[in-house]
Amino acid sequence: MASFIVALGAFLLLHSPASASVVEISVREHGICKQFSLPIFASAPTAIYNIPQVGNDIEAAAWAIYDATRTTPHDTSNIIKNTTTSGTFNIHVQLCIPTNGKHEQTLQIATHGVHYDGRYWDSAYHPEEHSYVEASLAAGYSILTYDRLGVGQSDILDAYTVVQAPVELEILRQLTLMARNGTLYDIAANLGPSNGASTAVQKPEKVVHVGHSFGSFLTSAFIANYGSLTDGAIITGYLLTEHLASAGSTSWAVEYPSSLAFDRPSGYVVCGKVGIQNIFFGGNTSTAYTPALLEYGNSIKQPAPVGEFASAFSLLGNYGPSFTGPVQYFLPEFDFYVCRGDCNGLANITQLAATYPNASAIEVALQPNTGHALPLHNNATAGFAVNFDFLERHGL
């Protein structure tokens, strides 16, 4: 505990509220949101991996073939050299506090997946139907979303050696610590004009971690390794079976980002529109989603760093005896990336219970007629209701 207090003191000196910059304040129907850039110090083990360089469209497609080749290793055998990455990273966050206060003392920390940024949780297209943030505020929950390292408005850094899974896991830990000790709320309250909703909460009483896709890789590993820092979890678009990622990265139809007007260095890839449809959309094309939802999903896509994929194995199958909260696995019925197009009957509660042997509850829910990007389908609001029902039933 003493070492934590010293570390926290050093952090506060380096990263006082004055060092965070406000980006936007938005008053919502059911709350207020503040976006700002937050300096986060993180240090984690990383590696130099044996992966090809990506500097143009041809190399991007070649990387996808390499990544999907059955003999390509996705484990420690692909490491050339072990390294450590340490630094202060600017992470773009959005903290939203509800006005009705029903569950404002429960903070959700939501981590998005690959190929998107924090906007995945906060659709600007018909937000009343497709924004998980808006639904959270309407249900009375506080929620923190953020752009992961290398994505969106967060720092865009070396795609081969810096933006790797262990660094992102440590950033999630630091964000959680800042939320739990009140630092995050202090910073938000001091940015921009004061507001009753944004200043009433000093720090959360409970923290729930929510993930999607690669964000669920991170969330699963987080609750396994840092069970004392979480009170519960919702895992969406992720289930560890032999079908996970079996469709392969060639289905993403990747290109080099600069060809699509993204300002990214070597080592980043971005999905073509057909790749967005392949990965993120599913179900009956007449009833599951609309062409406009697919267009919106394509319009907010983000490039992804190849080092993230090379290091993702470190997040899989982490054993979590320290996790004592409830967890909900929320699966899209027709998730192509996770379940090879059909998640029916794939979840094994016995296996999940072996991963989190001390969890207070493990539940699995299937969202019908839906693909990988759950909020961007026609029945999104019904899915949100399932998530909030889970939280309420378990006192969160």
N, C-alpha and C positions, 0 to 999 in steps of 0.2 A: 504493500500500500504506500509506503514512504516513497519508493522509487516512482510510483505512478504520480504522486503529488508533485514531486520534483519535475517529472517530465511534463505534467500539465502546466506547471508554472512557467517552464521554459517555453512551452507552446504559446501560452497566452502573451508572453512578452514579444514573441516573434510575430504572432498573428492576432493582434488586437483588432477590435471592430473597425478601427480606422483603416486597416489594411485590406478589408473587404470592400468591394465596390458594388453599389446597387446598379442593377440593370433595368429592372422594371417592377412596378407595383401595379397589381391588377385587383380591382374589387370585383368579386364574383357574386353571383346571386346568393350563395350560401356561405361566403367567407371572403378572406383576403389572402392573396399570394404575393410573396416577394421573391424576386430572382436576383441573385448576386453571385459574384465570383469569390470563392472561399479558398484561401491558401491552406493546403493540407500537407504536412510533413509525413512522409512514408519511407520506410526502409524494408526491403524484402529480398529474399533470394531469387535471382533470375538466372538466365543462361544464354549462351550463344548457341543457337540451333542450326542444324544442317538443313537449311531451307533455301530455295532459289530466290534470287533477287527479282523484284517486280518494278519495272520502270516504264512499261508501255502495255498496250492492250494484248499483244501477243504473249508477253511474259506473264500477264495476269491470267490468261487462259491456261498457259503452261503450268503456272503455280497450282491452279485448281485441279488440273489433271494429276499433278504430283501429289497433292494433298489427298486426292480420292483414290490413288493407286493402292491396291490391297496390300502390297508389301512395304508401303511407306510407314515407318514407325511413328507412333504417336505416344511416346513415353520417354523415359530417361535415356534410352539407347540412341536417341536423335540429338543428344547434347554433345557439342564439341568442347565446351568449357563452361563450368559453373561460375557465376558472377553474383554480385550484389548490387542492387540499384537503390540509391538513397537520394532524396531531394524533396523540395517543396513544390507541390503541383497545384496549379490553379484549377479548381473544380467548380463548374457552373452548377448552382443548386437552385431549387425552387421550394420554399417552405410555405405551406398553405394551412391556415387555421380557420376552423368553421366559426360561424356566428351563433349557431344554436347551442353549442357547448355540450351536446349530449355525450360525446366521446372525445372531447378535445384533449383530454389527458392521455389518450392513447395515440401515439405517433406511429404511422406507417412509414417505413423507409423503403422506397420502391426502386429497384435496380433493373434497368432495361437490358435488352439483349443485343446481339450483334446485328448490324445493318440499320440500327435506329439510334436515336438519342432520347433524352428525357421526354420529348414530345410524344413518344409512344403512349405514355400514360395520360396525356392531356390533349386529346384531339381537338383541333380547331375546327374540324368539319363536324357540324351538328354535335357540339359538345354535350348537349343534354342527353344524347343517345350513345355517345362513343368515348367520352372522357372519363377515365377512372378517377381522375382528380376531382372533377365536378361531382361525381357520384359519391366519393368519399366525403366531401364537404356537406353534401345534402344529407348524408347519413350521420353527420356530426363528428367525423374523424379528421384529425390533423394528418397531413401527409407531406413527406419530403421526397422529392424526385431530384435526380441529378443526371448530368451528362458524364458518362464514364470517361476515364482518361483516354485521350486519343480520339474523342468523339465530340461533335457539336461545338459548343462554346468553351469546353474545357481545353486544357493544353494539348496541342497536337505534337507528339514527340516521336522519337525513333520507333518505327514499326517493328523492327527486328529484335532490339535488345532492351527496350525500356517498357513499352506497353505490353506487359505480360500479366498473366493471371495472378501470380502472388502479389504483385504490386497493387492490382485492383482490389484484391481481398483485403490488403492492409488499409487501403483508402476507405473501404467500407467500414472497417473496424474503427478507424479514426473518426469518421462521420458519426458513427454510433456513440462513441465516447463523448463527442462534443454535444450530441443531442441529450444524452443522459445527464451530463453534468451541468447543462444549462447554457454552455458557451454559445451554442448555435442560436438559441433563442435570444440571448443578449445581443449578439451581432445583428440579427434580423430586426430586433426592436429599435436599434440605434440607426438603422438605415432608413432614410426617407421619413415621411410624416408618420407620427404615431397613430395607432388605430386600436380601438378596444380589443378587437379580435387578435391582433398581433402582439399585444403587450400583456394580455391577461394571463397567459400561460408562461410560467417561469421555466419549467422543464417538464418533460412528460413523466407520468407515473409508470407507464408501460410502453414498450417499443415492440412493434410487430415488423418483421422483415418480409417484404413481398418481392418476388422475382419473376422475370419472364425470360425464357430461353437461356442464353448465356448468363443473364442476370440471375436465373435460377441455379445455374452451376455455382455462381458465387454465393447466393443465398444459402444453398444446401451446405456448402463448405463452411460458410460463416456459422450457421447454427450448430454444426458439428464441432467446430474448433473453439467457438466462443459462446457456448450455451448459456453462460451466466449473463450475457449481455443482451439476450433476447427473451421476450415473453411469449412468442408465437411466430408462426410463419405461414405464408401462403406461397406455394410453389406452382407457378403456371407455366405451361408449355415446356415441361421437362419431366422425363422419367428415364431412369438409368436401366435400359434393357439392351439386348443385342440389336434392336432396331434404331437406337439413337444415332443420328447422323449417318445411317446406312445409305441414305439416298445420295450422299456424297456432295462435295462442293462444286462439282461440275454442273449440278442442277441450279446453281446460283447465277449462271450466265454472267460472270464477273468481267469487268472492264477496269482499266486504269483510271483513277478518279479525275486526273487532269483532262482527260478527253471529254468529261462531262462538267467541266467548269468548277470542280472542287479543287481547292488549294491544298494539296497533300504531297508530302515527299515520297520517295521510293518506299515500297513495302505496303502500301495501302491498296485495297481492292474495293470495288463498289458493284452492287448488283445491277444488272439490266432489268428492265420492267418485267420481262418474262421470268427472271429469277425471283423478283418480289412476289409474283403470283405463285410460282412453284413452292416457295418456302412458306409464305405467310397467309395465303388464302386457300380455303378449302370448303367442301360441302357442295350442295346443289347450286350451280351457278345462277339459277333463276331465283333462289330464295335465300341463300346464305349471305350474299353480299351483293353490292351494286357496282357497276362500272365506276361510279364516282368514288366509292370507297377504295377501290383498287388504284384509281388515279391519285387519290390523296395519299394512300400508303406508299406509292412510288415517289410522290413529291417530297416526302419528309425523310427519305432514306439517307443513310450516312455511310461513308467509307469505313472499312474495318482493317485493322493492322494484322499482318500475317503472323506476327509473334504471339498474338493472342491465341490463335488456333494451335500453334505448336506447343504452347504451355498449358492448354486447357485441361490436359489429363490430370494435372495436379489437384484439380477441384473435384474429381469424380470419386465417388465411393468412400468419402471420408467418414470414418466411424465417429458417432456423436453421442457418447454416454452422458455428456454434461448437459445435453439439451433436455429440459423437463417440461417444456410447453407443448401446446397443441400444434399440429401441422396439417394443412390441407393441401393435397395435390389436386390441382384444377387443370384438367386435361381437355383440349379441344378434340372433339370426336374424330375429325378427319385431319389430324396433324401429320403432314407429310414428312417433315424433318425429324420429328421425335418418334413417331410410330409407323413410319412408312405408309402413312395414309389412313390408318385405322387404329385408334387407341382402345377400342372395345376389348375388354377382358385382359389387358396387358398388365395392369397394376397388381402387384403381389403384396398384400398387406403384411404377410409374414416376413417377407424380405425387407420391407420398409421398416418394420418393427425391429428387425435385427440391426439395422443401421442406426436407429434412434431408440435404443432399448428402454430408455426412461422417459420417453415422451408421454405426456398426459393423455394425448389422443392423436390418432393418425386417421385421417379421412381422405377418401378419394371421391371426386365429383367429376362427371363427364359433361361437358357443354356440347349439346347436340348441334349438328349441322354447322360446324365451325372449324376453321383452320387455325394455323399457328398464332396469328395476330388476333387474339380474342376480342379486343375492343373494336376492331375494324370490321365486325360482322353485324348482321342485322339484329341478332338477339343478344347484343352485348349487355344491355341493361339487366336482362334476366340473369346473366352470369355474375354481374356485380352484386346482385341481391343474394346469390349463393355465397359469395365471399363474405359479405357483411353479416349474413345469418350465422356463418361459422364463427366469426369473431364475437358476436353477441352471445352465442350459446356457451362460449368458453370464457366469458367475463372480460373480454378485450374490447 
